[in-house]
Amino acid sequence: MAESKAKADPAATRRVLVVEDEEIQATLLAEALRTEGFAVDVLLRGAEAVDYVRRERPSAVLLDLVLPDTDGFEVCREIRAFSTVPLIMITGRVEEIDRLLGLELGADDYVCKPYQPREVVARVRALLRRSIDWRDAVSDSRLSLDESTFQARWEGKRLDLTAVEFRLLKALGERPGRVLSRSQLLDAIYADFRAVSDRTVDSHIKNLRRKIGEACPGADPVESVYGVGYRLLLQE
């Protein structure tokens, strides 16, 4: 029973890194997270964040974009070069271009200041819950994704995927055998629900299929369902 409860609770034994140079904001956010059962580390400067993530492998990162020593976008870019840790950008920038750039660089969510700490905590819990569901969904299957190294494998063969392709494969793998519409897949790979053509998914699917086929000749687990969307077949 204890093990089941721990798996169901995304806060159980989870550590969150808060990168925020405004000490009052950082303290309030850290307290809100600790109240919900998370362990929290706070960094006031961005230069230390990349090494921390590489060394400590936190369960999630809350990253301010405006930092005194470096740009939050650059921190995100460096983290995404080796890790798919759930990452939420927090900033006072409200322009759409900033949100889009952050999400293109691999952020999973974007929160604008001022915010309620409880809202941020809820977003962290949701991201971690999806991460737990994902690991359970793909266990003992032909597909494996290592979110700590940003690597995907099909039948043991490494796939050289972009960040968007990785998230697309993850979304399909979370519900193997179930059809996901293009709209659902867009929501999964672009967290801001931006106005992008549904056909954008087709291009990513085409590239994903090609890369799986190159790694494992003859393999084509992504099935098109005419007029609906796509599904991933994990069974032999």
N, C-alpha and C positions, 0 to 999 in steps of 0.2 A: 504493500500500500504506500509506503514512504517513497519508494522509487517512482511509482506511478504519479504521485502528487508532484514530485520534483520535475518530472518531464512535462507535466501540464502547466506548471508555473514558470513563465519565462524569466522571472526575477531570481529563481533559485540558483545560487552560486554564480550569478552573472556579474561581471565587472564592466562598468561603463567609464569611458574616458571623456571628460569634459575639457575642451580647449576653448577658453574664454578669458580675455584679458581684463574684463570688467569684474573686479573681485566680488562686488555685491551680487551681480547676476550669477556668477559662477557658484557662489555660496548658496543662493536660493535654489538653484537648479540641483546642486549636489544634495541639499537637504531633502528636496522633494523625492529624488531618486532613492536616497537611503531610507526614507520613510516607507517606500514601497518594496524594500528588501534588497535593493541593488547595492553592490559594493561600488564605490566611486573614487576615481582619481581625478585631480584637477591640474591642468597645466595652464599657466598664464601666458605662455609664449608658444608660438607655432613651431619653432625650430626643433623642439624636443619631441613633437608629436609623432613624426615618422618613425624614429628610433624606438619610441615607446610601443607603438603598434607592432613593430617587427619583433620586439623583445617579449612583450607581455601578452600579445594576442587578446586584446579586450573583446568582449562580446558585442559592443557597440561603441560608436564614436559620435559625440556631439561637437561640431566644429564651427566656431565663429569664423566668418569670412574676413573681417577687418581686425587684423592683429598687428601689434606694434613692430614686429620684427620680420614678418613675412606675409605673403598673401595666402588666404585660406584656399583659394583655387589651386595654388601650387601644392599646398599640403595635401589636398584631396588627390591631385594628379599623382603625386609620389606614392601615396598609400595604395591607390588603385593599380599601381604597377606590380604589386605583389600580393594584395589582399582584397577580398570581397567582404570585409567586415561591414555590417550594417552601419551606414553613415548618414547622419542628418546634419545638414547645414543650418546654422542659426545666424541671422544677420539683420541689420537695420536696412539693408538694401532691398528696395521693393520693386525695382524695375524688372520687367519680364526678361530682358536679355541676361540679367544676372542669374535668375532662376534657371533659364534654359542652359546657360553655360555650366552651372553647377551640376545639373542633371546629366548633361552630356559627358562631364568628367567622371561620372559614376556615383554621384550622391543618390541615396535612396529616397530622401525626402528633404523638404526645404521649409523652414519655419521663419517667419518674419517677426522682428521685434516691433512693438512690445508683444509679449506672449505670456500665457499662463503656464507656470511650471508643470501643472497637472496635465496640460495638453501635451507637452513634450514627453512627459513620462508615458502617457497613453500611446504615443507614436512609437516610442522605444519598445514598449511591450508588444505592440502589434508586429513590429519588424522581427523581434526575436521569436514571437510565436510562429510566424511564417517560416523562420529559419529552422525551428524545431520540427515543424510539420514536414519541411522539405527533407531533412535528414531521415526521418522515418519513412517517407514515401519512396526514397530511392535505395533503401538498404536491400542487399541481396538481389540486385538487378544488374543488367548489363551496363547501366549508366552510373557513373560516379562523378560527383563534383566536389572538389576540395576548395572550400571558400577561403581557407587560410592562405592558399598559394594561387588562387584564381585559375585553377586548372580543371579541365573537363576531360573525361576519358569515356570512350565507348568500347566495351569488351576489352578493357585494359589498354587500349591505344589512345594516346594523347591527342586531343583536338586543340588546334591553335585558334581559339575564338576571340573575337572582340568582346568588349564589355556588354554591348547590346545583345550579341549572339549568346553570350553566357546567360544573361538574364532571361532571354527567350527560351533557351533550353531548360532552364530552371523552372520557368512557369509551366511549360508543357510537362516536365517531369513531376511536378507536384500533384498532378491529376492524370496519371498514366491511363491511357485508354479512353479518356473523356475528351470530347470535342470542345475546343476553346475558339470562340469567335475572334476575328481580327481585332475587333474593338477591345475584347478582354486582353488579348496579347499586347496591344498598344498600351493599355493601362499598366500592364506588368513591366514593360520595358521603359516606359516614359512616365514617371510617377506624378508629373504635373498635369496629366490629362491634356496635353497640348493639342492644338489643332493640326494634326498630321493625317495625311491620307491613309486609309486602311491598306492601300496597296504597298505602303512602306513595309508592312509585315511580310508580304510576298517576297520582297527582295532579300530580307534577312533570312527567311526560310530557305530560299534558293541557295544562299551562301552556306547556311548551316548544313543542308543536305550534301552539298558539294564537299565540305570538309569532313563530314562523317564518312562519305563514300571514298574519299582519298585515304583516310586512315584505315578503313575497313572495307575493302572492295566488295561490292554487292550489298552492303548494308544500306537500308533506306527506311529507318524506323519512323520518320515523320510522314504521316499520311494526310493527304488533302481530302476534305469532305466538301464536295462541290456545293457552293452557295452558302456554306456555314463557316468553315474555318479549318483548323488543323488539330491533330491529336498525335501523341507519341505512343508507340507500341513497344512495351518493354518485355513482353512475353516472347519466348522462343517460338 
